[in-house]
Amino acid sequence: MKGDKKYIAAFLAPALILISIFVYYPFLKSLYLSFYRTSGFFDKKFVGLDNYRRMFTDELLGAATLHTLELMLYVIVFQVGIALVLAVMVDSISKGKQFFRTVFFFPIVISGAAISLLFVLIYNYQFGMLNNALSSFGFEKILWLSESGSLKSIAVPTVWHYVGFYFVLFLTAMSKIPSDFYEAAKLEGITGIQKTTMLTIPLILSDIKVVLILAITGTLKVFDFIWILSRGQNGTEVLGTYMYKKALVDQNFGYGSTIAIYIVVFGVVLSLITNRLLKKEEITY
């Protein structure tokens, strides 16, 4: 037994070291800096809770939070929703599952920066693909990254990027459901949409909960799409870009660290709320 513990410790040690270096240490360092006013060099001054007081009166931080929540809504409704619909459709076919799994998963292997640059060209007012298509049909060109529609436009590549990832998670979960369940449901006259709503979704509810938590926390980390497409302007400032601006553009690492702590706490709270709302006795099979 003691020997087993040694092997377990040996296998876990590399992972624990890496997660300590790249997760726990940065978090604790941010927590430490949040009590200081500093540019990250030699001008560190202890200010106690001043950064946190400032955070609660920061209107720009409030706006960034609302924009993040709006983007999160698009991600939950469309990214997770489309992934679930695609998974249900592909799970219902007998041939070609591997093909669709590969095709839908493909965007996730492309970097967010590359996809953002692609959509910079697509949204270009003068020469972009969308406006050229509108012009060819006699319509007026549109400012896709205008004040009123920027966040919605940025939500499109954000949603597209991770749909395939969640699709694979859902499809994998559905593949684990025993076929006997569906055969019994068919004998009871449960088919089509009823089969999906009364059988498939309840059986993968725990997987849906995991995907929703991943989508929520993933939205809090969105940066590259916003920064490349709009630099956080025109009503697209989110928590990630606002933290970046405060910490690295304004050289205010103390307040930037405070925002980082706020993002972590915000993500934990939203995850707990999601977990509580979907808390239900799991169906075992």
Backbone bond lengths (Angstrom), bond angles and torsions (degrees), N, CA, C in turn:
res aa  C-N    CA-C-N  psi(-1)  N-CA   C-N-CA  omega(-1)  CA-C   N-CA-C  phi
1 M - - - 1.473 - - 1.517 111.25 -
2 K 1.348 114.56 -41.88 1.469 119.04 178.84 1.519 110.23 -65.20
3 G 1.336 115.24 -37.23 1.462 118.97 178.80 1.511 111.65 -64.21
4 D 1.347 116.38 -38.22 1.464 120.59 178.18 1.521 110.75 -62.54
5 K 1.329 116.50 -40.94 1.461 120.25 179.24 1.519 111.47 -62.82
6 K 1.322 116.55 -35.99 1.461 120.10 178.18 1.522 110.99 -65.17
7 Y 1.336 115.78 -42.61 1.465 119.41 178.47 1.531 111.08 -65.08
8 I 1.330 115.58 -42.05 1.467 119.87 178.70 1.516 110.84 -60.57
9 A 1.339 116.23 -44.86 1.467 121.25 178.92 1.522 111.33 -63.29
10 A 1.336 116.16 -38.93 1.468 120.37 -179.57 1.524 111.43 -65.15
11 F 1.345 116.43 -39.61 1.467 120.04 -179.85 1.528 111.80 -74.56
12 L 1.334 117.21 -32.48 1.459 120.48 -178.27 1.527 112.62 -81.10
13 A 1.320 116.94 -25.61 1.465 120.89 -174.33 1.532 113.67 -54.97
14 P 1.349 120.07 -48.99 1.478 118.99 -179.85 1.531 112.81 -58.64
15 A 1.345 116.08 -42.07 1.471 119.29 -179.95 1.519 110.75 -66.03
16 L 1.335 116.67 -41.87 1.464 120.41 -179.85 1.526 111.37 -65.38
17 I 1.320 116.53 -37.71 1.470 120.43 178.26 1.524 110.57 -64.67
18 L 1.344 116.25 -45.96 1.464 120.14 -179.10 1.520 111.97 -64.88
19 I 1.347 116.10 -44.46 1.464 118.48 -178.68 1.526 110.76 -68.49
20 S 1.322 116.83 -30.09 1.470 119.86 177.61 1.522 110.73 -69.08
21 I 1.333 116.18 -39.05 1.465 120.48 -178.10 1.519 111.56 -72.63
22 F 1.342 116.17 -44.15 1.466 119.80 -171.09 1.524 114.85 -99.54
23 V 1.341 118.66 -8.27 1.467 120.77 179.72 1.521 111.13 -123.01
24 Y 1.333 116.42 -61.39 1.463 119.76 -173.11 1.530 112.45 -68.22
25 Y 1.327 116.68 -45.11 1.467 118.66 -179.12 1.529 112.24 -63.21
26 P 1.361 119.74 -47.99 1.476 118.66 177.13 1.524 113.10 -58.86
27 F 1.341 117.10 -38.23 1.460 119.48 178.99 1.527 111.14 -64.43
28 L 1.330 116.59 -46.94 1.472 120.16 179.79 1.528 110.79 -65.55
29 K 1.341 116.97 -35.44 1.459 120.53 177.55 1.522 110.63 -66.47
30 S 1.323 116.83 -40.69 1.470 120.67 177.12 1.517 110.67 -64.62
31 L 1.331 116.37 -41.23 1.461 120.34 177.67 1.528 110.67 -61.16
32 Y 1.316 116.36 -40.48 1.462 121.45 179.16 1.532 111.01 -65.80
33 L 1.340 116.35 -46.08 1.473 120.36 -177.81 1.526 112.28 -69.84
34 S 1.328 117.12 -21.84 1.469 119.38 -178.32 1.530 112.19 -65.82
35 F 1.309 117.42 -14.62 1.467 121.14 178.16 1.534 112.01 -97.02
36 Y 1.337 115.98 9.50 1.462 119.96 -177.77 1.523 110.64 -127.68
37 R 1.331 115.56 157.56 1.451 122.42 167.59 1.514 106.25 -104.35
38 T 1.328 116.56 112.35 1.455 120.07 -174.06 1.520 110.67 -154.01
39 S 1.330 115.25 150.65 1.458 121.58 174.40 1.521 110.84 -96.75
40 G 1.338 115.93 4.03 1.454 120.57 179.05 1.506 113.94 95.90
41 F 1.333 116.60 2.18 1.460 119.36 -178.15 1.531 109.48 -114.18
42 F 1.333 118.41 -112.34 1.463 120.58 -173.36 1.534 112.86 -117.43
43 D 1.325 116.79 19.13 1.462 119.68 -176.48 1.531 111.68 -110.18
44 K 1.327 115.38 33.28 1.461 120.28 -174.65 1.525 110.66 -71.81
45 K 1.347 115.60 130.38 1.462 121.38 179.00 1.520 109.46 -135.75
46 F 1.325 116.17 126.86 1.459 121.00 -179.21 1.528 110.08 -69.91
47 V 1.348 116.35 126.18 1.469 120.88 -179.02 1.528 111.73 -124.42
48 G 1.316 117.24 7.44 1.457 119.99 178.07 1.523 112.69 63.50
49 L 1.317 116.23 -125.14 1.466 121.83 -176.93 1.527 112.93 -95.38
50 D 1.324 117.80 13.21 1.469 120.73 -177.35 1.522 111.87 -58.59
51 N 1.332 116.91 -41.80 1.469 119.79 -179.80 1.521 111.19 -63.01
52 Y 1.314 117.09 -36.13 1.465 120.68 179.36 1.530 110.87 -72.67
53 R 1.325 116.24 -37.20 1.473 118.96 175.74 1.525 109.86 -63.97
54 R 1.314 115.84 -41.77 1.457 119.92 179.13 1.528 110.75 -62.61
55 M 1.314 116.32 -37.08 1.461 121.03 -178.76 1.526 111.82 -61.23
56 F 1.321 116.84 -38.60 1.460 120.80 -177.89 1.527 113.03 -74.41
57 T 1.326 117.01 -13.06 1.468 120.57 177.93 1.524 112.25 -112.53
58 D 1.317 116.65 7.20 1.464 122.10 -177.20 1.526 109.54 -85.12
59 E 1.315 117.14 106.54 1.468 121.14 -179.03 1.527 111.74 -66.60
60 L 1.331 117.06 -34.17 1.463 120.12 179.42 1.523 111.10 -67.06
61 L 1.328 116.62 -35.66 1.457 120.01 176.15 1.528 110.07 -66.71
62 G 1.332 117.02 -38.68 1.457 120.46 176.78 1.517 111.79 -62.62
63 A 1.347 116.13 -41.68 1.467 120.22 178.08 1.526 110.68 -65.41
64 A 1.335 116.74 -41.26 1.461 120.68 178.80 1.528 110.79 -63.13
65 T 1.326 116.80 -36.75 1.467 120.83 177.58 1.522 110.93 -64.70
66 L 1.333 116.87 -43.45 1.463 120.56 178.92 1.523 111.39 -64.39
67 H 1.332 116.68 -41.09 1.465 120.21 177.89 1.525 110.49 -63.99
68 T 1.340 116.53 -38.87 1.465 120.24 177.94 1.521 110.87 -64.04
69 L 1.325 116.66 -41.39 1.465 120.70 178.21 1.524 111.19 -65.51
70 E 1.328 116.68 -37.81 1.468 119.91 177.67 1.523 110.37 -64.67
71 L 1.323 116.40 -45.22 1.465 120.16 177.73 1.524 110.36 -63.13
72 M 1.321 116.40 -36.76 1.465 121.29 178.39 1.524 110.57 -63.13
73 L 1.319 116.90 -38.09 1.469 121.06 178.08 1.522 110.46 -62.46
74 Y 1.347 116.72 -44.87 1.464 120.32 178.02 1.529 110.48 -60.92
75 V 1.316 116.11 -41.66 1.459 120.69 -178.23 1.524 110.92 -65.05
76 I 1.340 117.10 -44.91 1.467 120.43 -178.33 1.525 110.94 -66.50
77 V 1.329 116.36 -45.23 1.465 120.05 -175.77 1.525 111.34 -71.77
78 F 1.322 116.97 -48.89 1.465 120.39 -172.56 1.528 113.27 -93.47
79 Q 1.323 117.21 -47.41 1.460 118.89 -177.57 1.528 110.91 -64.91
80 V 1.328 116.06 -54.76 1.463 120.07 179.78 1.527 110.32 -70.26
81 G 1.338 117.23 -41.09 1.454 120.85 -179.06 1.513 112.84 -61.83
82 I 1.331 116.78 -48.64 1.470 120.27 179.59 1.523 110.36 -63.99
83 A 1.327 116.75 -40.77 1.473 120.41 179.08 1.522 110.99 -59.96
84 L 1.340 117.10 -41.47 1.465 120.96 -179.88 1.524 111.14 -67.50
85 V 1.330 116.87 -42.31 1.468 120.62 179.21 1.528 110.62 -63.48
86 L 1.332 116.68 -44.58 1.471 120.57 179.15 1.527 111.01 -62.40
87 A 1.334 115.82 -40.83 1.466 119.52 -179.58 1.526 110.98 -64.23
88 V 1.322 116.83 -41.84 1.467 120.59 178.56 1.529 110.20 -63.02
89 M 1.328 116.81 -42.29 1.462 120.70 -179.38 1.526 111.51 -65.66
90 V 1.338 116.16 -46.31 1.468 119.45 -177.97 1.523 110.92 -69.51
91 D 1.341 116.69 -34.51 1.469 119.54 -179.94 1.531 111.65 -66.62
92 S 1.315 116.37 -22.09 1.470 120.19 -177.37 1.523 113.39 -83.53
93 I 1.325 117.49 -9.99 1.463 120.01 179.79 1.522 109.94 -96.14
94 S 1.308 116.45 155.71 1.465 120.61 -177.54 1.519 113.12 -95.90
95 K 1.331 117.08 -25.21 1.468 120.76 -179.00 1.526 110.16 -127.03
96 G 1.322 115.69 148.36 1.463 120.77 174.56 1.515 114.86 92.22
97 K 1.334 118.42 7.78 1.467 119.85 -178.73 1.519 111.90 -61.05
98 Q 1.331 116.23 -42.05 1.456 119.92 -178.27 1.529 111.28 -64.61
99 F 1.342 116.27 -35.96 1.465 120.47 178.39 1.522 110.72 -63.40
100 F 1.327 116.80 -49.66 1.468 119.88 -179.69 1.522 111.57 -67.14
101 R 1.312 117.27 -34.93 1.457 120.68 177.16 1.532 110.25 -59.64
102 T 1.333 116.30 -42.46 1.462 120.90 -179.94 1.524 111.64 -70.26
103 V 1.329 116.49 -44.68 1.466 121.19 -177.30 1.527 111.21 -64.05
104 F 1.312 117.45 -47.07 1.462 120.96 -177.29 1.528 112.15 -72.02
105 F 1.337 116.06 -28.80 1.466 119.43 -178.81 1.531 112.00 -80.04
106 F 1.329 117.49 -19.25 1.461 121.79 -171.81 1.538 115.07 -53.28
107 P 1.352 120.28 -43.63 1.476 118.93 -177.49 1.523 114.55 -57.20
108 I 1.337 118.37 -26.85 1.455 120.43 -176.33 1.522 111.94 -69.06
109 V 1.345 116.86 -22.61 1.473 119.05 -179.37 1.528 111.23 -81.89
110 I 1.333 117.17 -9.92 1.465 121.30 177.18 1.524 108.24 -89.80
111 S 1.312 117.02 137.69 1.458 120.23 -178.45 1.527 111.08 -66.65
112 G 1.323 115.47 149.24 1.456 120.20 178.53 1.513 112.44 -60.14
113 A 1.338 116.68 -34.16 1.462 120.82 179.18 1.521 111.15 -64.33
114 A 1.336 116.48 -42.35 1.467 120.37 179.59 1.526 111.11 -64.72
115 I 1.334 116.24 -42.62 1.460 120.07 178.27 1.527 110.52 -64.67
116 S 1.328 116.89 -39.24 1.468 120.78 178.94 1.516 110.87 -62.41
117 L 1.330 117.35 -43.68 1.468 120.86 178.76 1.528 110.87 -64.70
118 L 1.325 116.32 -35.49 1.462 120.09 176.24 1.521 110.48 -61.54
119 F 1.338 116.91 -43.41 1.464 120.27 -178.51 1.530 111.79 -76.29
120 V 1.319 118.43 -20.41 1.466 120.37 170.75 1.524 109.39 -60.63
121 L 1.319 115.11 -42.10 1.471 120.00 178.28 1.533 111.18 -71.32
122 I 1.309 116.90 -39.68 1.470 120.44 -179.22 1.527 110.92 -64.39
123 Y 1.349 117.35 -38.67 1.457 122.07 -176.45 1.531 113.41 -88.23
124 N 1.321 117.88 -3.98 1.458 120.53 -178.10 1.536 111.13 -54.28
125 Y 1.344 115.77 130.55 1.471 119.72 -173.92 1.526 112.09 -65.48
126 Q 1.327 116.79 -42.60 1.456 120.52 -172.62 1.523 112.52 -83.58
127 F 1.337 116.40 -45.38 1.464 119.60 -172.05 1.525 113.60 -121.49
128 G 1.324 118.03 6.26 1.459 121.01 -176.44 1.520 113.74 -66.09
129 M 1.319 115.44 153.39 1.462 121.38 -177.43 1.529 111.81 -61.08
130 L 1.329 117.27 -41.92 1.457 120.37 -177.88 1.522 112.34 -64.93
131 N 1.338 116.15 -46.05 1.465 119.18 -179.35 1.530 112.23 -70.49
132 N 1.324 116.43 -32.30 1.466 118.64 175.33 1.526 110.64 -65.84
133 A 1.331 116.06 -37.22 1.464 119.83 177.68 1.519 110.66 -67.09
134 L 1.346 116.95 -41.50 1.463 120.42 177.88 1.524 111.12 -63.29
135 S 1.334 116.36 -42.58 1.469 120.72 -179.60 1.524 111.53 -63.47
136 S 1.318 116.01 -37.65 1.465 119.42 -178.63 1.531 111.81 -66.61
137 F 1.342 116.14 -23.19 1.467 120.30 177.94 1.529 111.95 -99.69
138 G 1.330 116.20 7.65 1.451 120.66 175.85 1.515 115.83 85.61
139 F 1.317 118.47 13.56 1.462 121.69 179.42 1.524 110.91 -95.34
140 E 1.338 115.64 160.25 1.457 120.97 177.43 1.526 110.51 -74.28
141 K 1.318 114.88 149.07 1.462 119.40 177.05 1.529 110.10 -71.04
142 I 1.321 116.31 154.05 1.456 122.14 -175.77 1.529 110.16 -121.23
143 L 1.325 115.38 140.75 1.462 120.54 171.56 1.534 107.18 -83.75
144 W 1.321 115.97 94.83 1.457 120.44 -173.48 1.528 112.42 -67.05
145 L 1.310 116.72 -25.89 1.461 120.46 179.91 1.520 110.76 -108.54
146 S 1.336 116.37 40.34 1.452 121.53 178.10 1.520 110.31 -79.34
147 E 1.312 116.24 175.09 1.468 121.71 -177.38 1.527 112.03 -58.40
148 S 1.325 116.81 -39.01 1.462 119.85 -172.89 1.526 113.71 -83.47
149 G 1.325 117.36 -24.24 1.463 118.46 -173.46 1.507 116.30 -123.96
150 S 1.331 117.22 9.03 1.463 119.52 -174.53 1.516 112.72 -61.81
151 L 1.318 116.94 -47.84 1.465 119.55 -175.99 1.522 111.61 -64.49
152 K 1.318 116.68 -37.12 1.468 120.34 177.64 1.525 110.16 -65.68
153 S 1.340 116.49 -40.20 1.461 119.81 178.74 1.519 111.43 -65.35
154 I 1.331 116.09 -38.98 1.461 119.86 179.77 1.525 110.70 -72.21
155 A 1.327 117.12 -26.97 1.460 120.59 179.08 1.523 111.41 -65.15
156 V 1.334 117.39 -27.78 1.466 120.90 -177.41 1.528 111.70 -61.12
157 P 1.354 120.07 -56.88 1.468 118.42 177.57 1.523 113.22 -65.81
158 T 1.334 116.94 -30.54 1.459 120.14 178.08 1.519 110.91 -63.00
159 V 1.324 115.75 -44.94 1.466 120.74 178.62 1.519 110.63 -66.20
160 W 1.323 117.02 -46.76 1.465 121.98 -176.00 1.525 111.71 -61.57
161 H 1.322 116.50 -35.49 1.458 121.05 -174.39 1.526 112.43 -61.40
162 Y 1.334 118.00 -39.99 1.458 120.40 -172.00 1.529 114.18 -110.91
163 V 1.313 118.44 2.51 1.463 119.74 177.51 1.525 110.77 -56.98
164 G 1.312 117.26 -45.00 1.461 121.87 -178.29 1.507 113.63 -61.67
165 F 1.319 116.10 -36.22 1.474 120.64 179.91 1.521 110.58 -64.27
166 Y 1.333 116.42 -48.93 1.457 119.78 179.73 1.525 111.35 -70.32
167 F 1.325 116.70 -31.49 1.469 121.03 175.41 1.523 110.72 -58.50
168 V 1.332 116.89 -44.55 1.461 121.07 179.63 1.531 110.95 -65.34
169 L 1.328 116.78 -39.34 1.463 119.89 178.21 1.525 110.95 -62.52
170 F 1.332 115.65 -45.20 1.467 119.60 179.38 1.530 111.20 -65.23
171 L 1.327 116.32 -44.02 1.467 119.87 -177.60 1.530 110.58 -64.37
172 T 1.325 116.35 -38.78 1.470 120.20 177.30 1.520 110.71 -63.64
173 A 1.335 116.29 -41.97 1.466 120.08 178.62 1.528 110.86 -63.10
174 M 1.333 117.24 -41.76 1.467 120.53 -179.80 1.517 112.09 -67.52
175 S 1.332 116.14 -32.27 1.469 118.84 -178.81 1.524 112.21 -68.59
176 K 1.340 117.03 -18.81 1.468 121.28 -179.94 1.525 112.79 -85.03
177 I 1.341 117.36 -8.89 1.462 120.55 179.13 1.532 108.96 -74.38
178 P 1.323 118.92 124.17 1.476 121.02 -179.12 1.530 111.61 -59.45
179 S 1.300 115.54 140.05 1.469 120.75 -179.11 1.534 111.46 -65.74
180 D 1.333 116.07 -21.83 1.470 119.14 179.15 1.520 111.37 -60.02
181 F 1.333 115.97 -33.92 1.462 119.87 -179.83 1.527 110.30 -61.30
182 Y 1.332 115.78 -44.98 1.461 120.25 -178.05 1.536 111.22 -69.95
183 E 1.319 115.60 -35.38 1.466 118.82 178.61 1.530 110.66 -65.93
184 A 1.346 115.45 -41.15 1.461 119.38 178.10 1.529 111.08 -65.70
185 A 1.351 115.43 -38.81 1.462 120.00 178.95 1.527 110.80 -65.16
186 K 1.333 115.90 -37.44 1.466 120.14 179.88 1.527 110.52 -65.11
187 L 1.322 116.51 -37.97 1.461 120.51 177.89 1.525 111.52 -65.73
188 E 1.329 115.64 -29.30 1.464 120.88 178.36 1.526 112.17 -84.33
189 G 1.335 116.02 0.14 1.460 120.07 179.25 1.522 113.97 84.06
190 I 1.328 117.55 14.94 1.468 121.30 179.39 1.525 108.69 -92.99
191 T 1.315 117.93 110.52 1.463 122.95 -179.23 1.530 109.92 -139.73
192 G 1.313 115.78 172.40 1.464 121.83 174.41 1.518 113.54 60.45
193 I 1.336 114.90 -131.38 1.461 121.14 -177.29 1.521 110.97 -63.00
194 Q 1.326 117.24 -37.21 1.467 120.62 179.17 1.526 110.83 -59.92
195 K 1.314 117.05 -40.09 1.467 120.93 179.49 1.527 110.85 -61.43
196 T 1.335 115.00 -38.83 1.464 119.61 -179.82 1.521 111.59 -69.93
197 T 1.340 116.27 -47.05 1.462 120.09 -174.30 1.525 113.06 -77.76
198 M 1.343 117.13 -31.91 1.456 119.88 -175.01 1.524 113.65 -96.67
199 L 1.329 116.66 -16.29 1.462 118.66 -175.45 1.529 112.50 -125.84
200 T 1.336 115.95 -58.94 1.463 119.17 -173.51 1.521 112.33 -63.05
201 I 1.329 117.20 -53.67 1.462 120.27 -176.53 1.525 112.53 -62.84
202 P 1.349 119.93 -45.70 1.474 118.25 176.62 1.526 113.30 -59.14
203 L 1.336 117.50 -34.02 1.462 120.60 -177.90 1.524 112.94 -75.33
204 I 1.324 117.32 -21.56 1.476 119.33 178.96 1.530 110.61 -112.36
205 L 1.327 116.38 23.33 1.462 119.93 -177.33 1.521 112.02 -60.11
206 S 1.330 117.28 -39.11 1.466 119.75 179.00 1.521 111.30 -64.23
207 D 1.336 116.96 -35.67 1.468 120.89 177.68 1.522 110.70 -70.56
208 I 1.326 117.19 -37.13 1.465 120.84 176.07 1.521 110.08 -61.98
209 K 1.321 116.30 -40.57 1.460 120.56 178.77 1.519 110.92 -61.98
210 V 1.323 116.88 -43.45 1.468 121.05 178.43 1.525 110.72 -62.18
211 V 1.329 116.39 -44.71 1.467 120.60 -179.83 1.525 111.12 -62.75
212 L 1.330 117.09 -41.92 1.464 120.08 178.92 1.526 111.40 -62.38
213 I 1.323 116.96 -41.54 1.465 120.39 178.51 1.528 110.23 -65.42
214 L 1.339 117.08 -40.68 1.468 120.47 176.62 1.527 111.13 -62.87
215 A 1.337 116.33 -40.55 1.469 120.57 179.92 1.525 111.15 -66.02
216 I 1.328 116.90 -41.31 1.461 121.29 -179.02 1.522 110.75 -66.14
217 T 1.327 116.59 -49.53 1.459 119.71 -180.00 1.528 111.28 -68.56
218 G 1.329 116.26 -31.78 1.460 119.23 177.38 1.518 112.28 -65.88
219 T 1.328 116.73 -36.81 1.464 120.43 178.13 1.526 111.43 -63.50
220 L 1.323 116.74 -34.93 1.462 120.32 178.96 1.523 111.70 -66.65
221 K 1.325 116.85 -19.23 1.469 120.78 -179.25 1.527 112.83 -97.72
222 V 1.319 117.64 -1.37 1.467 120.02 -178.11 1.525 110.04 -62.00
223 F 1.299 115.81 125.72 1.463 121.01 179.40 1.519 112.01 -141.85
224 D 1.336 116.42 -51.60 1.465 120.26 -171.74 1.526 113.07 -60.71
225 F 1.342 117.54 -42.55 1.464 119.54 -179.80 1.532 111.06 -62.30
226 I 1.319 115.96 -45.52 1.465 120.59 -178.58 1.523 110.11 -65.80
227 W 1.315 117.30 -46.94 1.459 120.82 -173.29 1.528 112.03 -66.54
228 I 1.323 116.19 -43.25 1.463 119.54 -176.86 1.530 111.63 -73.78
229 L 1.323 116.72 -38.49 1.457 120.08 -175.72 1.531 113.46 -81.64
230 S 1.331 118.43 -32.37 1.468 118.34 -173.50 1.522 115.29 -143.72
231 R 1.346 118.08 -5.66 1.475 121.31 -175.30 1.530 112.62 57.53
232 G 1.340 116.40 22.95 1.451 119.57 179.92 1.518 114.34 77.57
233 Q 1.326 117.63 12.95 1.463 121.87 -179.46 1.522 110.24 -95.31
234 N 1.336 115.85 174.20 1.472 122.51 177.75 1.530 112.35 57.13
235 G 1.325 115.88 43.58 1.448 119.59 175.35 1.513 114.88 72.45
236 T 1.344 116.83 28.74 1.470 119.91 -179.88 1.528 112.20 -118.11
237 E 1.315 117.17 9.42 1.468 119.68 179.19 1.524 110.00 -64.86
238 V 1.324 116.33 121.71 1.460 121.70 176.11 1.525 108.34 -115.78
239 L 1.315 116.36 176.25 1.459 120.18 -174.13 1.525 112.29 -62.00
240 G 1.333 116.71 -38.03 1.458 119.61 -179.45 1.520 113.01 -64.62
241 T 1.323 117.05 -45.19 1.471 120.00 -179.67 1.523 111.46 -71.68
242 Y 1.324 117.06 -33.92 1.472 119.77 179.22 1.525 110.74 -67.90
243 M 1.325 116.22 -40.75 1.461 119.70 176.51 1.525 110.60 -62.48
244 Y 1.323 116.61 -42.36 1.466 121.32 179.76 1.531 111.00 -60.98
245 K 1.322 115.61 -44.68 1.462 119.16 -178.93 1.522 111.83 -63.36
246 K 1.334 116.42 -43.22 1.456 119.93 -178.57 1.523 111.79 -67.82
247 A 1.324 116.67 -41.31 1.456 120.39 -175.44 1.529 112.71 -78.97
248 L 1.325 117.61 -46.80 1.456 120.51 -170.88 1.526 114.33 -105.36
249 V 1.310 117.83 -30.62 1.469 119.38 178.50 1.528 110.36 -84.12
250 D 1.333 116.19 -49.02 1.467 120.23 179.28 1.521 113.04 -85.10
251 Q 1.332 116.85 -4.26 1.471 122.34 -179.49 1.526 112.48 56.48
252 N 1.312 117.05 37.62 1.460 122.29 177.87 1.528 107.89 -113.15
253 F 1.329 115.16 78.34 1.457 120.38 -174.23 1.524 112.05 -67.88
254 G 1.310 116.83 -29.12 1.455 119.63 179.31 1.510 111.66 -63.67
255 Y 1.341 115.91 -50.62 1.467 119.43 -179.64 1.523 110.97 -71.45
256 G 1.336 116.49 -34.95 1.461 120.09 176.46 1.522 111.32 -61.73
257 S 1.335 116.98 -39.07 1.469 120.97 176.75 1.513 111.13 -66.44
258 T 1.329 116.67 -35.65 1.461 120.48 177.17 1.524 110.67 -62.75
259 I 1.323 116.70 -41.91 1.466 120.69 177.61 1.526 110.27 -65.10
260 A 1.340 116.80 -36.89 1.464 120.27 177.64 1.529 110.95 -61.38
261 I 1.330 116.51 -42.71 1.464 120.65 177.45 1.525 109.79 -63.61
262 Y 1.322 116.08 -40.00 1.465 121.20 178.65 1.527 110.57 -61.15
263 I 1.333 117.14 -41.69 1.463 121.05 179.70 1.525 110.52 -63.37
264 V 1.329 116.70 -42.81 1.469 120.85 179.82 1.534 110.21 -62.66
265 V 1.332 116.47 -48.49 1.466 120.55 -179.25 1.524 110.35 -63.80
266 F 1.325 116.72 -40.89 1.461 122.01 179.26 1.520 110.25 -60.87
267 G 1.337 116.59 -43.60 1.457 120.53 179.07 1.515 112.67 -65.30
268 V 1.330 116.66 -40.45 1.465 120.67 178.79 1.528 110.64 -63.99
269 V 1.330 116.37 -43.67 1.467 120.85 -179.78 1.529 110.76 -62.26
270 L 1.329 116.55 -46.60 1.468 119.77 179.70 1.527 111.44 -64.00
271 S 1.325 116.76 -37.40 1.467 120.35 178.42 1.525 110.92 -65.49
272 L 1.331 116.45 -41.45 1.466 120.58 178.64 1.530 111.33 -64.72
273 I 1.342 115.56 -40.16 1.466 119.68 178.63 1.525 110.25 -63.92
274 T 1.344 116.24 -44.34 1.461 120.60 178.69 1.520 110.99 -61.50
275 N 1.322 115.60 -43.79 1.464 120.64 179.45 1.530 111.23 -62.47
276 R 1.324 116.15 -39.60 1.463 120.16 -179.57 1.536 111.21 -69.76
277 L 1.328 116.35 -41.12 1.465 119.69 -178.87 1.524 111.99 -65.53
278 L 1.337 115.82 -33.33 1.471 119.58 -177.38 1.516 111.55 -100.29
279 K 1.344 116.26 9.75 1.459 119.39 -178.69 1.531 108.93 -67.50
280 K 1.280 114.53 123.33 1.462 119.78 -176.07 1.517 108.61 -160.44
281 E 1.290 116.94 150.44 1.472 120.06 179.34 1.525 108.63 -63.42
282 E 1.323 115.78 122.13 1.458 120.30 -175.75 1.528 110.17 -74.15
283 I 1.300 113.68 144.35 1.445 119.71 177.65 1.519 108.25 -88.76
284 T 1.301 117.92 122.54 1.457 121.69 -179.65 1.515 109.84 -95.66
285 Y 1.312 114.30 148.66 1.456 118.90 178.77 1.501 110.18 -150.31
